[in-house]
Amino acid sequence: DVPGLFNKNFIRARVMRFAEGETVLNKEDLELDPETEPLRSLRVMLEVQFAGENTITIENFNSTHRALLAVNNTISEQNFKSGKTIVVNLDCNPIDNPQALDSCPVTEPPRCLNKDFDGVPEYLTHQFIQYHENGTEKVFPHMVEVDGVEEEFTLAVGETIDFVCKDPDNVKKFKTTDPELMDDILTVICKPDKYYNVPNNWP
């Protein structure tokens, strides 16, 4: 009965970073012998990828993710030789470490830097261009209002821009032999490193 992620166009989850966690795993041994070296948990940063736009809200992802793990609090399919499994700490152990309440947040994907747009040729346009009432183009990237605050328009990791020739008669074509550009659309994606995969040489 747990709502899954695959019906939300889930693609994959990949490990981005490992770090030492806050939870001490051998507290009983430390109480018996203070000289014992503490064993700490492992903190893992994951990037969860979905296809398309507006696939799942961060609130829905958070609740779905917790529900999937709450069945047994483990991501191990079977025990290791030691008899242990990989146990997932859903609350970052705030009892042992009160400062850790917010140390395992689920956050929105990062957003790409707009510096890559500096090199876009003037003969190209895309679906995010906006226009003034007199029909002239607004300077891109334009300003948008987010939660009542004005900020520069940005795209999140995984979102794409489709560049086409700026031509009201739709007769101009890319001068290229690249099979991927034969539809006269150059799709650029916002990558996890916060940069777009813009070409070195624009077609």
N, C-alpha and C positions, 0 to 999 in steps of 0.2 A: 504493500500500500504506500510505500515511500515514493514520492514523485522523483523520477530519475533525471539525469542530465542529458541522456542521449536524444530525448525528444526535444531538446533545446539546442540541437546542432553542436553538441559537445564533440571536439576533435581529439584532444589529448591533454595530459598534464605532464609537465616536465620539471625536473629539479633544476633550480637556478643557483642555489647556494646552500652550503652546509655551515653550521656554526655550533658552538657549544651551548647547550641549553642551561636553564636555571635550576632544573629539578635535580636534586641529589638522590641517586639511586641506592646508595648503601648507607643510609642514615643510621641503621642499627649497628653496623660495623663501626662507624665513626663514634657512636656513643660508648662502645666497648673499648675502643682504642683510638684516641684522638690523633695518633700518628698515621692512621690509615689514610691512604690517598683517596680522596672523594671521587666517585664515579658519577658523572653528570649525563643528563639526557642529551640527545642530539636534536638541534633545531634545523628544520629543513624549510627552505623557501621554495614554494611551487608556483609555477605559472600555468594556469588552466586556460586552455584555448577553445574558443567557440567559432563557428563559421557564421558569416553574415552579420547583420546589424540588429540591435535590440533583441538579442536572443534570450537573455535572462537578466533580471535585476540583481544587484549585489545582495539585496535582502533575501530574495528567493534562493540565490546560490548558497548563501550562508546557512539557511535553514535546511535546504536539501542536503548539503554536505554533511552537516551535523547528524541528520537523520540516517544517512547512509552508514556513518561510522558508529552510531550509537548502538547498533545491533550487537557488536562485541568489542568495540573500541580497539580494534586491531586491523592492520592492513596486511598481515601475514596470512597466506593461504594455508600454511602448515608450520608446525613447530620447527625450530632449528635443532641441531644436535644437542644443544644445551637444554632443550625443553622449553625455551623462551620463544616468544613471538614479538613482533614489532608492535608495541602498544602505543596508541595515539592518545595524547593528553588533550582533551577537547577544551579545557579551560586554562591551559598553560600553568596549572598548579598554583593558583593564587593563595592556597593555604600555606604551602611551604615558602612561597615567595610572593608576598602581598603586592610587590611592585610589578608583578608580571601580568596583571589583569589585562593590560592593553599590549602585551608583548607578542601576541600572535594574531594580529588583525587580518581580516580579509578586506582588501582594498580594491578600488577600481583600477583598471589597467592604466599604466602611465600614458602620457600623451606626447606625441612627437613634436620636435622642435621645428619651427617654421623657417629656419634658415635655408633649408633646401629649396624653398620657393624663389630664392634670389636669382637662381640661374635659369628659371623657366623662360623660354623664348616668348616674345610678345605675340607670335602667331598661334599660340596654343591657348585653349580655354578648358574649363572643367565644370562639373555640376555644382560646385560650391561658390562660384562667382555670383555676387549679388549686384543689383543695378539701382541707381538713383531713379527718382520719379521721371527725370528727363531722358531716361534710357541709357545714360552713360554708366560705365562700369565703376563699381566701388573699388577702392584700393584693396587688394588681397594680400595678406589675411585681414579681414575686417574685424570689427569689434562686435561681440555678442554679449547678451546679458545672461549670467548664470547665477541662479539663486539671489537675484537682486543686485548682483555686482557685475560691472562691465569688465570683460577681459578679452584678450585676443582669441580669435577662433583657432581651435586646434582639433586634431583628430586623435583618437585613442589607438593604441597598438592593435593591429589587425584590421583597422578600417582602411578603405582604399579610395583613391581619386582616379577618375577616368579622364585622361587628357585627349582632346580631339583638336583638329585644326579649327581655328576661329574663322568660320566661313558661313554666312547666313544662307548661301545657296547650296551648301553641302556638296561642293564639287572638288574641293581641295583634298588631296590625299597625302599620306606620309610618303616621303621619298625613301623607301627602304625595301630590302629584299628579305627582311626578317619575317618568317611565317607567322609569328605571334602578333605582328602588326598589320596583317593583311585586312583585318576588320577596321583599320584606321582608328583604333582606340589603344592608347597606351595606359595601362593600369599600373598605378604606383601604390605600394602598400606601406603603411606605418609599421616599422619593425620593432622588436622588443628592445633594441638599443636606442630607441627614441629618434631614429633617423628614417627617412624614406629611402626606398631602393630606387632612387632616381638614376637615370642612365648617365654615363660619363659624357656621351655625345647624344644630344637630342635629335630625334629623326626629323 
